[in-house]
Structures are given as C-alpha cells and as structure tokens.
Amino acid sequence: MTLVNEHFLKLPNNYLFADIAKKVNAFKVSHPNARIISLGIGDVTQPLCPAVIEAMHKAVDEMANGETFRGYGPEQGYKFLRDAIVKNDYLARGIHIDANEVFVNDGAKSDTGNFQELIRWDNSICVTDPIYPVYIDSNVMIGRAGVLEDGKWSNVIYVPCTEENNFTPEPPANRVDVIYLCYPNNPTGTVITKEALKKWVQYALKNDALIFYDAAYEAYIQDPDIPHSIYEIKGAKKCAVEFKSFSKTAGFTGIRCGYTVVPKEVMASTLTGERIPLNNLWNRRQCTKFNGTSYVSQRAAEATYSPEGKAQVREVIDYYMTNARIMKEGFENVGIKVYGGDNAPYLWLRTPRDMTSWKFFEQMLYEAHVVCTPGVGFGPSGEGFVRLTAFGKREDCIEAMNWIKDWMK
Ligand SMILES: *Cc1c(COP(=O)(O)O)cnc(C)c1O
C-alpha cells in the first residue's frame, strides 16, 4: 500500500478563481445576452514588446542552426542574463549582488513555493494577511502550516494588513523563524516605505529570522522613495531572499522567466548550531530538481534590459498604471474607498456599508456586470474588501467604470 502525503488533503478543494468562474457562469446562464467585463484577472493583456519579440526570433534562429544550437543550459541560468540582472536591477540602485547569488527560474511562483524546502518542517512561519496563497499552501503541503481552523492555519502567524496600519503592519511581538513579505502587495496594491521595511529587516537580524521577499511588482513603483528591492535596506543581505519575475514587469506570464536572489551571507542553522549558507543548498536543490529556463525565454528576458526594451516595457507599465488611475478616480467619484493603485496594478476596495466581500462581488456582477475578486479569498483580513486589477484593456476599464457609475447612482 502506498501512503499518500496527507498534508495535501488539508488544502481546501475549492480554489478562489474556480468559485468565481462558477458564479460568473451562473450569471451568464440567467443573463445570456449581458456583456461582462472582468477586472478580476491577475494576468496581463498587452502583447510582448518588439525588443523581446526580436530577441526571441533571433534565439529561435540560433536553435535552428547546428552551429549555434543550445541544449541544456546552466541550472542557475545563462551568464548573459544573470549579469544583466546584476547590472540593471541591482548595481543601478547601488546594490552589490554577485551573479552567483542570482538563480534564474521559470517564474516566481515556482521558487516562492519551493524555497521553503530548504528549512526544517518545524520552523514557524509568519505571513501578512491578506496574502498571495502560494506562500501558505506550499507550507501546508510539507506539513508546516498545521490545520485549517476558521480560515486560519494553526501554525501560521498572521499579521493583519488593515486600514488602521495602512496595510504595512509592524513585525509580530513574538519571535518567528520565517517571514513572507510581498511589496508592492498583491492583493492590496499597497507599498512599504524604507522606514517600515527597515523595521522588518531589523526584526529579522535581531531574531535570527529569514525574510522571503516577493518583489514581483517592483516595476510598477512610481514614487521615487519606495524601495524596489529589500537589499536597499542595510543588513538585508544577511537575512533576506528576494523573488522577482518578468511576468508582470514585461508580460512574461506565458513565456515564463523570473529569478531568485540568495545572498551568500543568508544562513540557517543545524540543530547543533552550525551555520549553513542557503546559497549552496539552493544551488544543490536546483541542480537536482530543475534543468534551467529555456534559452529563448532567457534571451527574451535579457532584451527587457536593452535601451529599447526598457523604454518599451516602461510604456506598457504606464498603460496599466493609467488604467489604475482611471479606475481609482472612478471609484472615488462614486464614494467608494480605494487603496493601492498608485504604485501597483491592484486596487483594494472597501465594500460599502460593511458588506461581505462575496456579497459585494455578486452585487457588482449582477447590477454592474463587472467582475472583481473577493478579498476574503486572500485571507481573513481581506473580508470586507474586493480586489480589482488594472491589467485589462483601456476601453474595457473605461466602459466598466461607466457601468459602475450608472450602477452607483
Ligand atoms: C504574479 C505573481 C508572481 C509571479 O508569478 P510568475 O510565476 O513569475 O508568473 C509572484 N508573486 C506574486 C505575488 C504574484 O502576484
């Protein structure tokens, strides 16, 4: 008899977006002629920029020729891309990262989910709430999260992100081993200041804890004082691993490329107190379980750093951020309280009259024909909020806001 990993059975069956799809389909059945606009999607809609397309065509041509064909690449990523990352994402901000500290991957989801393999099952973990579900679910699968009780995992410390703390909470009062942070934040669209992030880094250094920092939306930051990387904070190279992705930066959700930075100084201990560098362990893990990101994808990622690539990527981000501004102003004009949307492609709406997330979701669907994402799906502190994304097409954003204006009248 083969025994199953029962930790998987603790995961709730229904996935948030499947529940949403079910409700949207029910609406479509009863309203076959109604047009619906979805502002709930967490996927980009604009095509890849010309510099990326050109680099991909060139890479495909190389693969078509025996002289320039490439098979397996380095598990850690090609040097041309690791060097471009170091130079453009770090050196340009005064941060010194070695190319050997950069691990190219097939997107940030894999590594934000996998990295926890390097630490023992009985470490305590802390998340901000609401949160990107991957961080918790990957810990559930290995048995670290405990059991689900009233919407919370018994072994997870939740730090609520609320209106009162402006969605950037203080570190917990008690000691924890690992902290997951995501800024700019999905789902709230809010950011963290250098001062606030410094408190988390100091907490981690003082408590010998680790921070897993997800900066997938860093490129959307508009305000020059907001940190793009946790390594902008002194001491972070001793306690933080950073995850980045080309998915939201350059529309790579279908191409697949991201990277993880594991500084050489980041350590975890054995029971006898020996300090083990996680860079070596992650390298070992990747060489066993990962065979590299495709050459074509890595050339595509490299192209986002050329002068043309940078300008074109910026144009698409500006497009989404203009959507965000149109949507935010639209909701504010009808008297709805909106957070986020200034430095991230997400808007976090307070539901009127303390309506639940799902109730507001249904009202907006049935009365305005606009789809959002119920905030409670991202964690208990998301109750009373819904998330909207700015990743839609401009004309859809404008039309949806007109429908909402008529609905709220
Ligand atoms: C979209 C997203 C990512 C990136 O996922 P990929 O696997 O790189 O496509 C990472 N973290 C968060 C919070 C995200 O929303």
The ligand as a Tripos MOL2 file, in Angstrom:
@<TRIPOS>MOLECULE
LIG
   15    15     1     0     0
SMALL
NO_CHARGES

@<TRIPOS>ATOM
      1 C1          2.1070   37.1430  -10.4360 C.3       1 LIG1
      2 C2          2.8530   36.9860   -9.1690 C.ar      1 LIG1
      3 C3          4.1070   36.3840   -9.1490 C.ar      1 LIG1
      4 C4          4.7870   35.9420  -10.4190 C.3       1 LIG1
      5 O1          4.4390   34.7030  -10.8260 O.3       1 LIG1
      6 P1          5.2240   34.0320  -12.0340 P.3       1 LIG1
      7 O2          5.3230   32.6080  -11.6520 O.co2     1 LIG1
      8 O3          6.5530   34.6860  -12.1370 O.co2     1 LIG1
      9 O4          4.3900   34.2530  -13.2520 O.co2     1 LIG1
     10 C5          4.7800   36.2740   -7.9600 C.ar      1 LIG1
     11 N1          4.2580   36.7540   -6.8210 N.ar      1 LIG1
     12 C6          3.0750   37.3600   -6.7970 C.ar      1 LIG1
     13 C7          2.5730   37.9080   -5.5350 C.3       1 LIG1
     14 C8          2.3240   37.4810   -7.9710 C.ar      1 LIG1
     15 O5          1.1320   38.0650   -7.9340 O.3       1 LIG1
@<TRIPOS>BOND
     1     1     2 1
     2     2     3 ar
     3     2    14 ar
     4     3     4 1
     5     3    10 ar
     6     4     5 1
     7     5     6 1
     8     6     7 2
     9     6     8 1
    10     6     9 1
    11    10    11 ar
    12    11    12 ar
    13    12    13 1
    14    12    14 ar
    15    14    15 1
@<TRIPOS>SUBSTRUCTURE
     1 LIG1         1 GROUP 0 **** ****
